[in-house]
Amino acid sequence: MERVLRAFEPGSHNIGDYVAEHDEELAVLLGVDASELRALAGRLDEETAPRVRALLQQRAEARTLRHQAARRDAVLAAAQRLAMTAVWRESAALLDMSLLGDLLADVTVQHISLVSRVFAVHLPRKKLVEVAEVLPRQFADLVSWVDRAGLHFRWHQGRGGLSLYSQVVPASESAHVLHVSIPAPGIRKHRPAPASASPAHRSQDAPRPGPANAAPAAARTTGWLAEALTEAAFSA
């Protein structure tokens, strides 16, 4: 079609005749009814060329929209897959960042927000692209997690590391944010202790339960991270 349009000749009807002759084939290509193309037969190139150009432009725009929609759907699916890899350790969620590349395919997105009931971390897409191009490919024992402060990466059993801290999304860019909704950690249901037949005789040496709002010991955080790093090293 582009070659035919370049052969535009005032006073001739080459374009209309060509389009009418190949109406069925071009109707599928341009997304129009074949009768519309047959109606161009015998018309001057001055009339048919603008119409054919408009049809080609519409086809290009429709193809772009389909491509954008497909890419958006793929990114949303990648966001869901990433969210479902979350493994909670206290107030942090371990994530499989080998899926990070698929999440960043939409160039219209400017920020990625990792959100849950516990945290909301906002990061520039460009920075995550830089990370995705290096860390998951270079370090087979990569461990990553997100918490209230940001997104963290460790490798070589913690000897190497990188932390990306949450940033404020400018109001002008708020419409270009991709949200990754991470499922909240499961609530553990504690089985109530059986009632004592004679509470007055409880041993003085029996351990007393800690207060419900007691903060977990700092060593526990170190413990789960050390465990994750060890598991990653063995699976690398």
C-alpha positions, 0 to 999 in steps of 0.5 A: 500500500505504501508503494501504491501511495508513492505512485500517486499521479494527479488525474489518474485513478491507479490507487482506486483501481488497485484497492478495488482489485484487491478489496478482499485482501486489503479489507482484512488488512485495514479492518474495513468492509470490502465494499468500501474499497470497491467503491474507490474504483475509478476515482481520481488519486486526489480523492482516494489517496487521502482516504487510503492514508487515513485507513492506514493511520487508523490501522497503525493506531489500532495496532499500537493500542492492542500492543499497549493493552497486551503489554499492560496485561502482561505487566499486571500478570507479572505483578500478581506473580511477584506478589504471590511469591511473598513469604512473610518473616515478621514485618518483612516479605521475602520476594522472588526478584527473578520475576522483576524483569517482566514487571518492568516491561511497560515503559509508561510506568514511572514508579512501582509501589510494593504495598501491603497491610504492613508497608507501602514502598514506592520506587522509581521504575528506572532504578529497578530496571538498573537492578534487574539488569544486574543482580538477578543475573549475576548472583544466583544466591540473591535474597530480596525482601521488602519492609517499611523502609524499602526494598533490600537485596543481599548476596554471597551470604550477606557479604554483598548488599543493596537497599533501595529506600522508599521515595515520594511519588510526585503528584505529576507522576501519580497516574503512572504508578504500578501497584504490586499488592502483596497479600497480608501475612496470615494471622496465626490462631493460637490454641487456648491453653486448657483450663487448670482444674485447680488454678490456685495450685499453679506452680510458682516455677511455671513460666508466665506468658509475655505481654501481648504487645511485647516486641520480638527480640532483635535476634529473631530478625537476624535469624530469619535473614541468616536462614534465607541467605543460607537456603539461597546459597545451597540452592544456587 
